[in-house]
């Protein structure tokens, strides 16, 4: 029985731009990140220049990310049985931490404050760029070894004994997904060579009543780069719901899924609306959590709450990824929005500063940067950034390395 379907992912202290005269992109190992430049792309995926932020700014943002993640985690535990998440009610709450490997995305406002715009808690990508590629630019081998050891430890912490069988699965036909899963697999092998592990195609997994198998061997811990909302719809050729069965096997303790299927509730953008509209008079959130939510999370609402809004907002699909179907709506157009449309959330627009970047091809572009912080069991680790001439960063954005001063 096969799993299929995957979604495409192509992929301040004052912000400075630094030119690397030696073109660091030439040093990237194409066996780790092969998707550098395709004939149909106008520009190479990495930029030639980097952005710099201060270490003090980095520490503040990471602390705030940790605080918000903890607040989101406990919110998920309390709202998962609400009607909004009814279709996920069959997913058991198996772990204290909702997402083992998550990526928070931030933008800066014009006052140089980081604002959290979304979290990918289900299937975050850009792992090779973050845990390997950025260090090709910075040449900081000590930090690279440290964060990659932490990355491998996320999986080690889920094992019950040294004989556990680890499998990393993705759609082999989709290059970026495959190389994200490949990086995690090879990093685990490099850090813990004694463990049994395999990198396999999603279609090679076999699902039975007693567990998940690959090539006749039962899998103990499975990393699947396959979104939960799509997994739930997967059926075999004979119409058996293999995706839901996989989640049930996780619920029953017959396989451990990374990330936990419950992570889709943390990724659900309605969580932003619930948190920024919350009445905290009774202290559900700590004072620090509440201050951080108010200061870092843009006010978010559903369509029915838009009537009183007069300022610009951003409309986002609840389960959208990589900037797809996101639109900016001016205040005078808000009245035209269909209030019965419940598949979108609306966030207050954040006015961002622009930066300049030089492409590998030699063009100098002006645009906007989205910063990402990866969290391992809620602890911030390596960073990643994307550059785009558009205000909404989408799948055509370029990868821009980060330097910490």
Secondary structure in CASP SS format (residue, H / E / C, confidence):
PFRMAT SS
TARGET T0000
AUTHOR 0000-0000-0000
METHOD secondary structure of the structure
MODEL  1
X C 1.00
X C 1.00
X C 1.00
X C 1.00
X C 1.00
X C 1.00
X C 1.00
X C 1.00
X C 1.00
X C 1.00
X C 1.00
X C 1.00
X C 1.00
X C 1.00
X C 1.00
X E 1.00
X E 1.00
X E 1.00
X E 1.00
X C 1.00
X C 1.00
X C 1.00
X C 1.00
X H 1.00
X H 1.00
X H 1.00
X H 1.00
X C 1.00
X C 1.00
X C 1.00
X C 1.00
X C 1.00
X C 1.00
X C 1.00
X C 1.00
X C 1.00
X C 1.00
X C 1.00
X C 1.00
X C 1.00
X C 1.00
X C 1.00
X C 1.00
X C 1.00
X C 1.00
X E 1.00
X E 1.00
X C 1.00
X E 1.00
X E 1.00
X E 1.00
X E 1.00
X E 1.00
X C 1.00
X H 1.00
X H 1.00
X H 1.00
X H 1.00
X H 1.00
X H 1.00
X H 1.00
X H 1.00
X H 1.00
X H 1.00
X H 1.00
X H 1.00
X H 1.00
X H 1.00
X H 1.00
X H 1.00
X H 1.00
X H 1.00
X H 1.00
X H 1.00
X H 1.00
X H 1.00
X H 1.00
X H 1.00
X H 1.00
X C 1.00
X C 1.00
X C 1.00
X H 1.00
X H 1.00
X H 1.00
X H 1.00
X H 1.00
X H 1.00
X C 1.00
X C 1.00
X C 1.00
X C 1.00
X C 1.00
X C 1.00
X C 1.00
X C 1.00
X C 1.00
X C 1.00
X C 1.00
X C 1.00
X E 1.00
X E 1.00
X E 1.00
X E 1.00
X E 1.00
X E 1.00
X E 1.00
X E 1.00
X C 1.00
X C 1.00
X C 1.00
X C 1.00
X C 1.00
X E 1.00
X E 1.00
X E 1.00
X E 1.00
X E 1.00
X E 1.00
X E 1.00
X C 1.00
X C 1.00
X C 1.00
X C 1.00
X C 1.00
X C 1.00
X H 1.00
X H 1.00
X H 1.00
X H 1.00
X H 1.00
X H 1.00
X H 1.00
X H 1.00
X H 1.00
X H 1.00
X H 1.00
X H 1.00
X C 1.00
X C 1.00
X H 1.00
X H 1.00
X H 1.00
X H 1.00
X H 1.00
X H 1.00
X H 1.00
X H 1.00
X H 1.00
X H 1.00
X H 1.00
X H 1.00
X H 1.00
X H 1.00
X H 1.00
X H 1.00
X C 1.00
X C 1.00
X C 1.00
X C 1.00
X C 1.00
X C 1.00
X C 1.00
X C 1.00
X E 1.00
X E 1.00
X E 1.00
X E 1.00
X E 1.00
X E 1.00
X C 1.00
X C 1.00
X C 1.00
X C 1.00
X H 1.00
X H 1.00
X H 1.00
X H 1.00
X H 1.00
X H 1.00
X H 1.00
X H 1.00
X H 1.00
X H 1.00
X H 1.00
X H 1.00
X H 1.00
X H 1.00
X H 1.00
X H 1.00
X H 1.00
X C 1.00
X C 1.00
X C 1.00
X C 1.00
X E 1.00
X E 1.00
X E 1.00
X E 1.00
X E 1.00
X E 1.00
X H 1.00
X H 1.00
X H 1.00
X C 1.00
X E 1.00
X E 1.00
X E 1.00
X C 1.00
X C 1.00
X E 1.00
X E 1.00
X E 1.00
X E 1.00
X C 1.00
X C 1.00
X E 1.00
X E 1.00
X C 1.00
X C 1.00
X E 1.00
X E 1.00
X E 1.00
X E 1.00
X C 1.00
X C 1.00
X C 1.00
X H 1.00
X H 1.00
X H 1.00
X H 1.00
X C 1.00
X C 1.00
X C 1.00
X C 1.00
X C 1.00
X C 1.00
X C 1.00
X C 1.00
X C 1.00
X C 1.00
X H 1.00
X H 1.00
X H 1.00
X H 1.00
X H 1.00
X H 1.00
X H 1.00
X H 1.00
X H 1.00
X H 1.00
X C 1.00
X C 1.00
X C 1.00
X C 1.00
X E 1.00
X E 1.00
X E 1.00
X C 1.00
X C 1.00
X C 1.00
X C 1.00
X H 1.00
X H 1.00
X H 1.00
X H 1.00
X H 1.00
X C 1.00
X C 1.00
X H 1.00
X H 1.00
X H 1.00
X H 1.00
X H 1.00
X H 1.00
X H 1.00
X C 1.00
X C 1.00
X C 1.00
X C 1.00
X C 1.00
X C 1.00
X C 1.00
X C 1.00
X C 1.00
X C 1.00
X H 1.00
X H 1.00
X H 1.00
X H 1.00
X H 1.00
X H 1.00
X H 1.00
X H 1.00
X H 1.00
X H 1.00
X E 1.00
X C 1.00
X C 1.00
X E 1.00
X E 1.00
X C 1.00
X H 1.00
X H 1.00
X H 1.00
X C 1.00
X C 1.00
X C 1.00
X C 1.00
X C 1.00
X C 1.00
X C 1.00
X E 1.00
X E 1.00
X E 1.00
X E 1.00
X E 1.00
X C 1.00
X C 1.00
X C 1.00
X C 1.00
X C 1.00
X C 1.00
X C 1.00
X C 1.00
X C 1.00
X E 1.00
X E 1.00
X E 1.00
X C 1.00
X H 1.00
X H 1.00
X H 1.00
X H 1.00
X H 1.00
X H 1.00
X C 1.00
X C 1.00
X C 1.00
X C 1.00
X C 1.00
X C 1.00
X C 1.00
X E 1.00
X E 1.00
X E 1.00
X E 1.00
X E 1.00
X C 1.00
X C 1.00
X C 1.00
X C 1.00
X C 1.00
X C 1.00
X E 1.00
X E 1.00
X E 1.00
X E 1.00
X E 1.00
X C 1.00
X C 1.00
X C 1.00
X C 1.00
X E 1.00
X E 1.00
X E 1.00
X E 1.00
X E 1.00
X E 1.00
X E 1.00
X E 1.00
X E 1.00
X E 1.00
X E 1.00
X E 1.00
X E 1.00
X C 1.00
X C 1.00
X E 1.00
X E 1.00
X E 1.00
X E 1.00
X E 1.00
X E 1.00
X E 1.00
X E 1.00
X E 1.00
X E 1.00
X C 1.00
X C 1.00
X C 1.00
X C 1.00
X C 1.00
X C 1.00
X C 1.00
X C 1.00
X C 1.00
X E 1.00
X E 1.00
X C 1.00
X C 1.00
X E 1.00
X E 1.00
X E 1.00
X C 1.00
END
